[in-house]
Amino acid sequence: MFRQIRLRGIGVIDEAVLDLCPGLNVVTGETGAGKTMVVSGLGLLLGQRADSGLVRSGRTNAFVEGVVELPEGHPALVRAAQAGAEHDDGELVIARTITATGRSRAHVGGRTTPVGVLAELGEHLVALHGQADQWRLTRGEAHREVLDVFGGGPVLALRDRVATLYDQWREATSDRDRLVSLAMERARQIDALTAALEEVEALDPQPGEDVALRAEDERLSHADTLRTAVGHALCRLTSDEYVAQPAPNVADLIAAARSGLGPALHHDARLGSLDDRLVELAALTSELVADLTGYLSDIELDPERLEAVQQRRAALTTLTRKYGESVEQVLGWTCEAAARLDELMTADDRVAHLAEQAHTLRAELIDASSLLSHRRHQAAVEFADRVGDELRHLAMGRAEVVVEVGARAGTDGELRSGERVRLTRHGIDEVDILLAAHPGAPPRSITKVASGGELSRVMLAIELVGAGTGSRPTFVFDEVDAGVGGRAALDVGARLARLADQAQVIVVTHLAQVAAFADRHLVVRKADDGTITSSSVVAVADEQRLAELSRMMGGDPDSDAGLAHARDLLAQTTTMRPVTGEARRVG
């Protein structure tokens, strides 16, 4: 529900705050005070086209902000989160600004968003019924949705099954067609993959082999250099057979150093620790000499082995150029290629299986769609009758609603009757809600045969019939009482109150008979200082509300007779309204 709507610089409204309740919120005011600006401002919040003409004269921009309270997981909260918006325990703030030059900005949850996001949120938040806002009646799929929701659990469950079968059927058909169309390409892929796998198998590369061969190639190619370097190192460490002319070496120098310390060791204990370190150096030198000698003996001059290593490396390089940057990647590719080859080799079997699966799913889909169509026809009769009953209480007693349910012609499937139809996720039906303005008149599109006020009343009747059958948005009605008066006006108010027991309702009205049903009564008041006219919105209750109802009935707001008449009207509406739900307890 909308908890608050703030308007600034819109039309004659300088600044106004509408604190709304969960039930029936009624907006009234004198002609020209700016009641419709409330609906216009709400339309801006719902992403409607920005009109710079809405900006109040003397202002550079107009601003409207709405605070919405939503339960966790509500589709509007999900969409807002996708847009990067934030909310506070389900309280979401949406805003729209338009400039006098016609530029527009939108904000959702503190984040700047495209105006289109507001429109998407509006689909989940508000059903706006006014002169040109009958979105439920101008979109064909909305007619079907209204009927399906009215049909309740059996229809919705069957529709979900149809959607599931349709998706499965389309997937199987698509996979089958893809495999059939790629038959020649599949043969080429089989040949290419087979040749590639045979090439890899013939060489039989081992994990890490390329790294090991690279190191061995480096060692064999530089055997002479390695032998010379090691011999030189040994020469410096100790004299051996590799040295032509012996020279002072590390081992001899360490021994000489120990000999020099020997006579003085007993004069200072510290020299003992230094002598120990010389012993360690002598041992390390001996170990290092042994290791270098062993390394030197391992170095071989083997031209044949070097040639074999280089040939193997060249062969592996051929593979890595084709199938991966390393032997590990080549081996990984072979696993994937083998799986793909197996898939291609068994494709013919899969084509036959998919064809059979698609045939079975198509038959199940046709049966489920036919049953769904049958249930829609049943629901359509009851829906039309109940909407017609509501219209008789809304000063449209001669009008009749007709719900047409017809199969879409196509070639996707054939019903048992022989009719060829088009299959969709939503079934085979097209649904149209039509209006016959009077007995004998042909049913036509409601938007073509009904006035603005009649459109709103038709939508009120439709919403009443569907009340309690699904997740309800906030309903906004403008002109719902156009051309209505007397007892019919009381019926309109009573039905608005009944709808408000299921969802939040906001209605702009000029009839006291409707306003008397309000759970919260908001008055747009106009002030004129002779130069500038401005309006504000105030909530009225008790005596102030009686005065407003008296004014609306054409009486003196301060006269005893007018106030008495207003009290009588409130008493009359009390007996006509529902007394259930939290909304009824709002002042």
C-alpha positions in Angstrom: 0.0 0.0 0.0 1.0 3.6 -0.4 1.6 5.1 3.0 2.3 8.7 1.8 2.3 10.7 -1.4 4.1 14.1 -1.5 3.4 16.6 -4.2 5.3 19.8 -4.9 4.9 22.3 -7.7 2.3 20.2 -9.7 -0.4 22.3 -11.3 -2.2 24.5 -8.7 -0.7 22.4 -5.9 2.2 24.3 -4.3 3.0 21.6 -1.8 0.9 18.9 -0.3 1.3 15.6 1.6 -1.3 12.8 1.4 -1.1 10.4 4.4 -3.0 7.4 3.2 -4.6 4.5 5.1 -5.0 0.8 4.0 -8.7 1.1 3.2 -10.7 3.6 1.2 -9.1 7.0 0.7 -11.3 9.6 -0.8 -10.1 12.9 -2.3 -12.6 15.7 -2.7 -12.5 19.5 -3.2 -14.0 22.3 -5.0 -13.9 22.4 -8.8 -10.6 23.7 -10.0 -8.9 23.0 -6.6 -6.6 20.5 -8.2 -8.1 17.1 -7.3 -7.0 15.6 -10.6 -3.4 16.8 -9.9 -3.3 14.0 -7.2 -4.0 11.4 -9.9 -1.6 13.2 -12.3 1.1 13.1 -9.7 0.5 9.4 -9.1 0.7 8.8 -12.8 4.2 10.4 -12.8 5.2 7.9 -10.1 4.0 5.1 -12.3 6.2 6.2 -15.2 3.7 8.0 -17.4 4.9 10.5 -19.9 6.3 13.7 -18.4 4.3 16.8 -19.4 6.0 20.1 -18.6 2.5 21.6 -18.5 2.1 20.0 -15.1 4.9 22.2 -13.6 3.3 25.0 -11.5 3.7 28.5 -12.9 6.8 30.2 -11.4 8.4 26.8 -10.5 11.4 25.4 -12.3 10.3 21.8 -11.6 7.6 19.6 -10.2 8.3 16.8 -7.8 6.2 13.8 -6.6 7.3 11.2 -4.1 5.6 8.1 -2.8 6.3 5.9 0.2 5.2 2.3 -0.4 5.0 -0.5 2.2 5.4 -4.0 0.7 5.7 -7.5 2.1 9.0 -9.4 1.7 9.4 -11.0 -1.7 6.8 -8.6 -3.4 7.6 -8.4 -7.1 8.0 -4.7 -6.9 10.7 -5.1 -4.2 12.5 -7.7 -6.4 12.4 -5.4 -9.4 13.6 -2.4 -7.3 16.5 -4.5 -6.0 17.5 -5.4 -9.5 17.7 -1.7 -10.3 20.1 -1.2 -7.3 17.4 0.3 -5.0 17.4 -0.1 -1.2 14.4 -0.3 1.1 13.9 -0.2 4.8 12.1 -3.4 6.0 9.8 -3.3 2.9 9.4 0.5 2.9 10.3 1.7 -0.6 10.6 5.3 -1.6 10.0 6.2 -5.3 10.2 9.7 -6.8 9.9 11.6 -10.0 11.0 15.1 -11.0 10.0 16.9 -14.2 11.4 20.3 -15.2 9.7 23.2 -16.9 11.7 22.3 -20.0 10.2 18.8 -20.0 13.2 16.8 -18.7 12.5 14.0 -16.3 14.4 12.1 -13.6 13.3 9.1 -11.6 14.6 7.7 -8.3 13.8 4.3 -6.7 15.1 3.5 -3.2 17.6 6.4 -3.3 19.1 5.4 -6.7 18.6 7.2 -10.0 16.8 4.8 -12.4 15.3 5.0 -15.9 11.7 6.1 -16.0 10.8 2.7 -17.4 11.6 1.1 -14.1 8.8 3.2 -12.5 6.5 1.9 -15.1 7.5 -1.7 -14.4 7.0 -1.1 -10.6 3.6 0.5 -11.4 2.4 -2.7 -13.0 2.8 -4.4 -9.6 1.8 -1.5 -7.4 -1.2 0.3 -8.8 -4.3 -0.3 -11.0 -5.1 3.2 -12.2 -8.6 3.6 -13.6 -9.2 7.0 -15.2 -9.9 8.6 -18.5 -7.0 7.0 -20.5 -5.5 4.7 -17.9 -7.5 1.4 -18.5 -4.4 -0.6 -19.0 -6.2 -3.8 -18.1 -8.6 -3.2 -20.9 -6.2 -2.2 -23.6 -3.9 -5.2 -23.4 -5.1 -8.5 -24.7 -3.1 -10.6 -22.4 -4.5 -8.7 -19.4 -8.0 -9.9 -20.3 -6.8 -13.4 -20.2 -5.0 -12.8 -16.9 -8.2 -11.3 -15.3 -10.2 -14.3 -16.4 -7.6 -16.9 -15.2 -7.3 -15.2 -11.8 -11.0 -15.3 -11.5 -11.1 -19.0 -12.4 -8.9 -19.6 -9.3 -6.7 -22.5 -8.4 -8.0 -25.1 -10.9 -7.5 -22.7 -13.9 -4.1 -21.3 -12.7 -2.7 -24.8 -11.9 -3.7 -26.0 -15.3 -2.3 -22.9 -16.9 1.1 -23.6 -15.1 1.0 -27.2 -16.4 0.4 -25.9 -20.0 3.3 -23.5 -19.6 5.6 -26.3 -18.4 4.5 -28.7 -21.2 5.0 -26.0 -23.8 8.5 -25.2 -22.7 9.4 -28.9 -22.7 7.8 -29.4 -26.1 9.6 -26.4 -27.6 12.9 -27.5 -26.1 12.6 -31.1 -27.5 11.5 -29.8 -30.9 14.3 -27.3 -31.0 16.9 -29.9 -30.1 15.6 -32.3 -32.7 15.5 -29.7 -35.5 19.0 -28.6 -34.6 20.4 -32.1 -34.8 18.6 -32.8 -38.1 19.8 -29.5 -39.7 23.4 -30.2 -38.6 23.6 -33.7 -40.1 26.2 -32.8 -42.7 28.1 -30.6 -40.4 28.0 -33.4 -37.8 29.7 -35.8 -40.3 32.5 -33.3 -40.9 32.9 -32.8 -37.1 33.1 -36.6 -36.6 35.9 -36.9 -39.2 37.8 -34.0 -37.7 37.5 -35.1 -34.1 38.5 -38.7 -35.0 41.6 -37.6 -36.8 42.6 -35.3 -34.0 42.1 -37.9 -31.3 44.1 -40.5 -33.4 46.9 -37.9 -33.7 47.1 -37.4 -30.0 46.8 -41.1 -29.2 49.6 -42.0 -31.6 52.0 -39.6 -29.8 50.6 -40.5 -26.3 51.8 -37.4 -24.4 52.2 -37.8 -20.6 51.3 -35.2 -18.0 54.3 -32.9 -17.4 56.3 -34.4 -20.2 56.8 -31.2 -22.1 58.3 -29.5 -18.9 60.7 -32.4 -18.2 61.9 -32.6 -21.8 62.5 -28.9 -21.9 64.8 -29.2 -18.9 66.6 -32.3 -20.3 67.1 -30.5 -23.6 68.7 -27.5 -21.9 71.0 -29.8 -19.9 72.2 -31.9 -22.9 72.6 -28.9 -25.1 75.0 -27.2 -22.7 76.9 -30.3 -21.4 80.4 -28.8 -22.2 79.5 -25.5 -20.5 78.2 -27.4 -17.4 81.4 -29.6 -17.1 83.7 -26.6 -17.4 81.8 -24.6 -14.8 81.7 -27.5 -12.3 85.4 -28.3 -12.8 86.3 -24.7 -12.1 84.3 -24.7 -8.9 86.0 -27.9 -7.8 89.4 -26.3 -8.5 88.6 -23.5 -6.1 87.3 -25.8 -3.4 90.0 -28.5 -3.5 92.8 -29.8 -5.7 91.9 -32.9 -7.8 92.6 -34.6 -11.1 90.7 -31.9 -13.1 93.3 -29.3 -12.2 96.5 -29.1 -14.3 98.4 -26.7 -11.9 97.3 -27.0 -8.3 96.6 -23.7 -6.6 95.5 -22.6 -3.1 92.0 -24.0 -2.5 89.3 -23.6 0.1 90.0 -26.9 1.9 93.7 -26.1 2.3 93.0 -22.5 3.5 90.5 -23.8 6.1 93.0 -26.3 7.4 95.7 -23.6 7.5 93.4 -21.4 9.5 92.8 -24.1 12.1 96.5 -24.7 12.4 97.0 -21.0 13.1 94.4 -21.0 15.8 95.6 -24.2 17.5 98.4 -22.9 19.8 96.1 -20.2 21.2 92.9 -22.1 21.8 93.6 -22.8 25.5 94.1 -19.1 26.2 90.5 -17.9 25.4 87.3 -19.9 25.3 85.9 -17.7 22.6 88.4 -19.0 20.2 87.0 -22.5 20.7 83.6 -21.5 19.3 85.3 -19.9 16.3 87.4 -23.1 15.8 84.1 -25.0 15.8 82.8 -22.9 13.0 85.9 -23.6 11.0 85.2 -27.3 11.5 81.7 -26.8 10.2 83.1 -25.0 7.2 85.4 -27.8 6.5 82.6 -30.4 6.7 80.3 -28.3 4.4 83.2 -27.9 1.9 83.7 -31.6 1.9 80.0 -32.3 1.3 79.9 -29.7 -1.5 82.9 -31.2 -3.2 81.3 -34.6 -3.1 78.0 -33.2 -4.6 79.8 -31.3 -7.3 81.9 -34.4 -8.2 78.7 -36.5 -8.4 77.0 -33.9 -10.6 80.1 -33.8 -12.9 80.0 -37.6 -13.3 76.3 -37.4 -14.3 76.9 -35.0 -17.1 77.0 -36.9 -20.4 77.8 -35.9 -23.9 75.0 -37.9 -25.6 74.2 -36.4 -29.1 71.8 -39.3 -29.9 69.8 -38.7 -26.7 69.8 -34.9 -27.4 68.4 -35.5 -30.9 65.7 -37.8 -29.6 64.6 -35.3 -26.9 64.4 -32.5 -29.5 62.4 -34.6 -31.9 60.0 -35.5 -29.1 59.7 -31.8 -28.1 58.9 -30.8 -31.7 56.2 -33.5 -31.9 54.6 -32.3 -28.7 54.8 -28.7 -29.9 52.8 -29.7 -32.9 50.0 -30.9 -30.6 50.2 -27.8 -28.3 49.8 -25.5 -31.3 46.6 -27.3 -32.3 44.9 -28.4 -29.1 46.3 -26.4 -26.1 49.1 -24.4 -24.7 50.5 -27.3 -22.7 50.4 -31.0 -22.6 47.9 -30.8 -19.7 45.6 -28.6 -21.8 46.0 -31.0 -24.7 44.9 -34.0 -22.5 42.0 -31.9 -21.2 40.9 -31.2 -24.7 41.0 -34.8 -25.7 38.6 -35.7 -22.9 36.2 -33.0 -24.1 36.7 -34.0 -27.7 36.0 -37.7 -26.9 32.7 -36.8 -25.1 31.7 -34.6 -28.1 32.6 -37.4 -30.5 30.4 -39.8 -28.6 27.6 -37.3 -28.6 27.9 -36.9 -32.4 28.2 -40.6 -33.0 24.9 -41.2 -31.1 23.1 -38.2 -32.5 20.9 -40.3 -34.8 19.6 -42.2 -31.9 19.0 -38.9 -30.1 17.1 -37.5 -33.1 14.7 -40.4 -32.9 14.3 -40.1 -29.2 13.7 -36.4 -29.4 11.2 -36.8 -32.2 9.2 -39.3 -30.1 9.5 -37.1 -27.0 8.3 -34.0 -28.9 5.3 -36.0 -30.3 4.3 -37.2 -26.8 4.7 -33.7 -25.3 2.7 -32.1 -28.1 -0.2 -34.5 -27.6 -0.1 -33.8 -23.8 0.1 -30.1 -24.5 -2.9 -30.2 -26.8 -5.0 -32.1 -24.2 -4.0 -29.8 -21.4 -4.7 -26.7 -23.5 -8.1 -28.0 -24.5 -9.0 -28.7 -20.9 -7.8 -25.2 -20.0 -9.9 -23.7 -22.8 -12.9 -25.6 -21.5 -12.4 -24.3 -18.0 -11.9 -20.8 -19.3 -15.2 -21.0 -21.1 -16.9 -22.1 -17.9 -15.3 -19.3 -15.9 -16.1 -16.7 -18.6 -19.9 -17.4 -18.3 -19.8 -16.9 -14.5 -17.4 -14.0 -14.7 -19.7 -12.1 -17.2 -22.8 -12.8 -15.1 -21.2 -11.5 -11.9 -19.7 -8.4 -13.6 -23.2 -7.8 -15.1 -24.7 -8.0 -11.6 -22.2 -5.4 -10.3 -22.9 -3.1 -13.2 -26.6 -3.1 -12.4 -25.6 -1.5 -9.0 -23.4 1.0 -10.7 -25.9 2.9 -12.8 -25.2 0.7 -15.9 -28.1 -1.7 -15.6 -28.7 -1.9 -19.4 -25.0 -2.7 -20.2 -23.8 -6.3 -20.5 -20.3 -7.6 -20.3 -19.4 -10.4 -22.7 -16.3 -12.5 -22.3 -15.2 -14.1 -25.6 -12.9 -17.1 -25.4 -11.6 -18.3 -28.7 -8.8 -20.5 -30.0 -6.0 -18.9 -31.9 -5.9 -20.3 -35.5 -2.6 -21.9 -36.4 -0.7 -25.0 -37.5 0.9 -26.1 -34.2 -1.7 -28.6 -33.2 -5.0 -30.2 -34.1 -7.9 -30.6 -31.6 -10.1 -33.6 -31.5 -12.7 -31.5 -33.3 -10.3 -31.2 -36.2 -9.6 -27.5 -35.5 -6.1 -26.4 -36.2 -4.7 -24.1 -33.4 -1.6 -22.3 -32.4 0.0 -23.5 -29.1 1.4 -21.0 -26.6 2.7 -21.0 -23.0 -0.7 -19.6 -22.0 -2.9 -22.1 -23.9 -4.7 -21.8 -27.2 -7.1 -19.1 -26.3 -7.5 -15.4 -27.0 -9.7 -13.7 -24.4 -11.6 -10.5 -25.0 -13.8 -8.7 -22.4 -16.4 -6.8 -24.4 -19.3 -4.5 -23.5 -22.8 -4.3 -25.1 -24.0 -0.8 -24.2 -27.6 -1.9 -24.2 -29.7 -4.9 -25.1 -29.4 -5.8 -28.7 -26.2 -3.9 -29.2 -23.3 -5.8 -30.6 -20.5 -6.4 -28.0 -17.6 -4.1 -28.7 -14.3 -3.2 -27.1 -15.0 -1.4 -23.8 -12.6 1.4 -24.6 -14.7 2.2 -27.7 -18.2 2.1 -26.3 -17.8 3.5 -22.8 -17.2 7.0 -21.5 -14.4 7.8 -19.0 -16.8 7.4 -16.0 -18.3 4.2 -17.5 -14.9 2.8 -18.0 -14.0 3.3 -14.4 -17.3 1.7 -13.2 -16.7 -1.3 -15.5 -13.3 -1.7 -14.1 -14.7 -1.3 -10.6 -17.1 -4.1 -11.3 -14.3 -6.3 -12.7 -12.1 -5.6 -9.7 -14.9 -6.4 -7.3 -15.6 -9.7 -9.0 -11.9 -10.6 -8.9 -11.4 -9.3 -5.3 -9.7 -11.8 -3.0 -8.5 -14.0 -5.9 -4.9 -12.8 -6.1 -2.3 -10.3 -5.0 -4.1 -6.9 -5.1 -2.4 -3.6 -5.9 -3.5 -0.2 -4.9 -6.6 0.8 -6.9 -7.0 4.4 -8.1 -10.4 5.5 -9.5 -11.0 8.9 -11.2 -14.3 9.8 -12.7 -15.9 6.6 -11.4 -18.9 8.6 -10.3 -19.3 10.6 -13.5 -22.9 10.8 -14.6 -24.1 9.1 -11.4 -26.2 10.4 -8.6 -28.8 9.5 -5.9 -29.1 5.9 -4.9 -26.7 4.8 -7.7 -24.0 7.0 -6.1 -24.5 5.2 -2.8 -24.1 1.9 -4.6 -20.9 3.1 -6.2 -19.6 4.1 -2.8 -20.6 0.9 -1.1 -18.8 -1.1 -3.8 -15.7 1.0 -3.5 -15.8 0.3 0.3 -16.2 -3.4 -0.4 -13.1 -3.4 -2.7 -11.2 -1.5 0.0 -11.8 -4.3 2.4 -9.5 -6.4 0.1 -7.0 -3.7 -1.0 -6.1 0.0 -0.7 -8.3 2.2 -2.8 -7.9 5.9 -3.7 -10.8 7.6 -5.4 -11.3 11.1 -6.6 -14.9 12.1 -6.4 -17.3 15.0 -6.3 -20.2 13.1 -4.8 -20.9 13.2 -1.1 -22.6 9.8 -1.3 -19.2 8.3 -2.3 -17.1 10.3 0.0 -19.2 9.3 3.0 -17.8 5.8 2.7 -14.2 6.9 3.2 -11.9 5.5 5.8 -9.8 8.6 5.3 -11.2 11.7 3.8 -8.7 14.1 2.1 -9.7 17.6 0.9 -7.9 19.6 -1.7 -8.3 23.2 -0.6 -7.7 26.2 -2.8 -6.3 29.5 -1.6 -6.3 32.7 -3.7 -4.6 35.9 -2.5 -5.8 37.8 -5.6 -2.5 37.2 -7.4 -1.6 33.5 -7.0 -3.9 30.5 -6.6 -2.5 27.5 -4.8 -3.9 24.3 -3.3 -3.0 22.1 -0.4 -4.4 18.7 0.9 -5.7 18.2 4.4 -7.3 15.2 6.1 -10.6 15.9 7.7 -12.5 14.1 10.4 -15.5 14.7 12.7 -17.0 18.2 12.3 -14.6 19.2 9.5 -15.6 16.2 7.6 -19.3 16.9 8.2 -18.8 20.4 6.8 -17.1 19.1 3.7 -19.9 16.6 3.0 -22.4 19.4 3.6 -20.6 21.5 1.0 -20.5 18.6 -1.5 -24.3 18.2 -1.2 -24.8 21.9 -2.1 -25.5 23.2 1.4 -23.9 25.7 3.7 -21.0 24.0 5.4 -21.8 25.8 8.6 -25.6 25.5 8.6 -27.3 23.2 11.0 -29.4 21.7 8.3 -26.5 20.9 6.1 -24.6 19.3 8.9 -27.6 17.3 9.9 -28.0 16.1 6.4 -24.3 15.0 6.4 -24.8 13.1 9.6 -27.8 11.3 8.1 -25.7 10.4 5.1 -22.9 9.0 7.3 -25.4 7.0 9.3 -26.9 5.6 6.0 -23.5 4.6 4.6 -22.6 2.8 7.9 -25.4 0.3 7.3 -24.3 -0.3 3.7 -20.6 -0.9 4.2 -18.7 -4.0 5.2 -17.4 -4.0 8.7 -14.5 -6.5 8.3 -10.8 -6.0 8.0 -8.3 -3.7 9.5 -9.1 -1.0 7.0 -12.5 -0.5 8.6 -10.9 0.6 11.8 -8.9 3.5 10.3 -10.1 7.0 11.1 
